[in-house]
Every structure is written in structure tokens, then in C-alpha cells.
Amino acid sequence: MGEIRSRLARAAAETALVRLVRHYGSTPEFVVLGGLVPDLLCSTSPYIHVGTTDVDVQVDLEIQAGSTNAPKLEGALMRAGFEVDSNKSWRWLSDGPNRIVIKFELLADLDDHPAESSVLFDDCARLGAVNLRGTGFAAGNFELRTFSGVVDGTPVDVQVRVASLAGYLLAKIHAARSRRPRRISTTLRLCCYITISVASRSPLIGSDTHFPTSPSAQRSLLSTSCRRTSQISTTKGHVHTPTRW
């Protein structure tokens, strides 16, 4: 049972998300942060994301909404065919087509819990989240997107909160700073690719920008892109980006 990264796998992950939201009964408070997001941000670019079986969601807004939301989400996961990972309350698994396994992972960013610790929800039998610093940027920087799928033979459209470009980049750069050094370049490369891709339809950076090869140039490009992203986002009162990294 391993991860299969393909366009088919990505479609299966999106269908699983639609099925979950349908069973939730309304637009959830969680924000989709990883897995599906890079492909959405690069939807009009020549860069094609390889695919994912992950649906990573940031759940701070679910927690803030009160004790009724967590049991509602846990029930929706079970009705949608997910089962909790035996060792991780924050990871739920569902079988997809062609032996694809979909992973639904819940992320929190709580100041009163240690980083990378597991957080168990009140009034839930097994549902929890992993506390990852920086993921909270997504809770304040998202947009509603419509996802379509077929649930029990019926076409379904659902609305889901998805991290915006600013929320995604800020969460990723924060994660890169706390990861092992060899992971930093990979994360920065992904963020730069996404920023360059989005540049074709927004004034973040010049449309003729080429991806830099040196780590220092990558950091410079990403820092400039994030600052310009923050200037656009703050007009809506959402995000304040640090000017030093």
C-alpha cells in the first residue's frame, strides 16, 4: 500500500474530498492547504503537477467554530468511507480506484500546544490534528472554490475553502525554515515554480522571469514574490508578510 502520484490519483483525491463535503452537509470550516492546491494554483500554466493522493486541510477555523464541528467532521469522514490510521489520529485513509489510497490529513497551528504534537478533539472518538507551525496562514488567506464529482451515482457540486497563493506560500516558507536543510531547497523550488506560474495572470513578478538555479537566487525570488503577494492581499485585510526571512 503506497502512494501513487498520477493524474488519476489526483482525480481520486478530489472525488474523495467532494464525497466528504457532501456528507458534511455544508461548506466545512477547514481550509485545503496541501496536496490538491499546487495544481489549482498552476491551472493556467504550462507546468503540470504530477498528482497527489493527499488532501491536507488546516482545521483552526473548525476548532474556533466550537465543539459541534469536530464530531460533525468525524462523522462525515466515516460516512465517506475513511478510516483513521492506527497510529495517527490526524491521518484518515480511504481506498480509491486502482489500489490508490487517499490520505486525508488534519493540520492545526495552536500556540498552546507543542509543535508537531498530536491534538485530540473534544467529543470525538478518534479524530485529531497534528500541530504544525505556519499552517495557520491558510486560515486567514483562502478563497472559496467549487469542486465537482459523482457521489452514489449523483453529480455533486460542493464549495470548499482553499488556501490562496499568499496563504500557501507563507505556510510553505515557514515549513521550509523548520525542516531539515536538504528539504529547504525542494520546498523553495516548488514555491518559486508556483509563483512564476501565477505571474502569467497577476503582477507578482515579471512574466519573463526564469527559475533561478542558485539557492540564494531562489530565496531572493521567493522573498520578492511573497512581499508583492502580501501587498496585494493586504488590500483585503488578510495577510501581513514578514520582510525578513
N, C-alpha and C positions, 0 to 999 in steps of 0.2 A: 504494500500500500504506500505509494509515493506520490509526490507532486508531479503532475503532468502540465507543462506550460505550453499552451497552444491556444489558437483562436477558439477552438471547440471548448476547451476548458474555461476560457473566459466567458463564453456564452452560457455555459452551465452555471458558473458562479453568479452571473447576472440573473438567470432564471430562478436560482435559489433565493436571491435577495427579494425578487418580486413575490415569490411564494411566501416568504417570511412576512413581508409587509402586508400582504393580503390577509394573513392570519392575525396579524397585529390589529387590523381593523381601522387604522387611521395612519396619518403620517407620523412615524416614530420621531422621538426627540434626538435619537443618536445621529451622528454625522459620519458618513462613509469617508474614511481617510486614506486607506491604502488599498492595494490590490487592483480594484477597478479604476481608480482615479487617474493614473498616468494616461491610460488610453483615452479617457474622456477629455483630459486637458489637451491632448495631442490629436484630437479627432479630425482636424482640418489640415494636419501637417503631413509631410512625406515620411515622417518617422512612424513606423508601425510597432506598437508594443507587442512583445512576444506572447503575452497572455498570462493569465493567473488563475489560480484556484482559490485565492484568498478573498474574503470580504472582511476588511478590518474596519471597525467602527469605533468612534470616540463617544463615550457614554456620559460625559459630565452633565449634559443637559437632561438626560434621563434621570440621573441621580438628583439633580436640583428640582425636578418635577415632583418628587415625593415618593412615598413608599408604594404607591399603587402601580407605578410604571414598571419597576423591576419584575414583579410577579407576572405582569402582563406580557413582558418581553420573554420571560422564561417559558410561559405557556405557548406563545406564538412559535418559539423555536422548536418545541416538542411537537406541536401540531404540524409544523412544516417539515418534519422528518429529520431534525437534527438530534444528535445525542452528544452529551458532554464528554470531553476527553477524560479518561480515567484519572489522569494526573494533573489536569489544568482546568479549573472551573471557568477560566476566561476563554477557553477554546472549545467550540462545538463543531461537530463533523456531520456531514450528510453525503450519502452516495449519489453520484451523478452518472451520466451515461458513460459507456466505455471504460468502466473501472476508475472514473475520475472521482476523487474525494474532495468535496468542498469544505474549506475551513472558514468558519465564522469566528472572528476573534474580537474581544471586547477590550478597549483600552481606556484608561482613566488618567487624569492628571490632578491628583489631590495632594495639597500641601501638607495635610495632617497624616499622610501615610508615607512610609519609606519608598524610595524609587525602586521599581522593579518588584515590588511586593504584590501579593495577591490580595484583592479586596473582595470580600463576600458581601452580597446584597442582603439586606433585611427582608424577611418574609419570603425568601426563596430557598428551595431545597438544594440547588446545586449551582445557581448562576453567580458568576463573579466577574471581575475585571483585573487586568494587570496594570499596575500604576507606572506609566511611562511619562517621564518629564518631556514637555514640549508638545505633546499631542493635544493639549488644551487649546492651542492656537486654532485648531479646526472648529472648536465650539463657538468661537467668535467670528469666524470667517468662512461662511458657507453659502451655498445657493441651492434652491430647490430645483431638482431635475426630475423629469418624468422617465420612468422605466416601463417597458412593456414585456409581457410574457404570457404564457399559457399555463393556467393553474386548473387542474382537474378538467382539462378539455375546454376551458373557457378563456378567451382572450382577456387579459387584465392589464390596466394601466395604473401605476402607483406613483406617488410623489415621495421623493427621498431627499433628505439633506445631504449634500456632497461638499466636501472641502473645496473652497475656491483656490485659485492659483496662489494667493497670498498665504492662506492657511496651510496649504500643502507644503509650500517652500519653507515656511517658518518652522513647521513641525519637523521636516526632514533635516534642515540645517542644525536644529537643536539636537536631534538624534545623532547626527554625524559627529558632533563635538563630544558626545558621551560614549561613543563606540570605540572599539579597538582601532588603532591607527590605520590598519590595512583596509578597513571598511569606509574610511572617510572619503577617499578618492572616488570610490564607486558611487557613494551617495551624492557627492557633488557633481559627478558626471551626469547622473540621472536628472538632477535638478537643472543643470545647465541645458541639457537637451530639451527639457520641457519648456524652460524659459525661452529658448531660441525658437521652439516650435510655435509658442503662443505669440511671439513677436510679429508673426505674419499678420495678426489681426488686432494687435494692441501696441502702444508706443513704449513698451518696456525697454527694448534695446533695438538697435538698427536691424532692419530685415536682412542686411548683408553680413551680419555677424557670423563668424565661423567659430566652431568649437575649439577652444584653446587646448593645447596638449600638456603644458606645464601645470603642476599643482597650484603655483602662485597665481598664474593667469586665470585658472578655473575659479579660485577663491575671489579674485578681483571681479570677474564677470558676475558671479553669483551675488556678491555683495552689492554691486551696482544694480543688478536686476531686482533684488529684494527691496532696496531703497526706493526704486521707482515704483515697484509694486505697492509699497506702503503708502506712497504719495497718492496713488490712485485710490486705494482702499480707504484711506482716512477721510476722503470726501464723503464717505458714507458712515463715518464714525466707528469703524470696525477695528482697525489694527494700528499699532504703533511699533515699527520695526527698529531694533537697536542699530545704531550706525557703526558700531564696532563689533567685530566677530572674534 
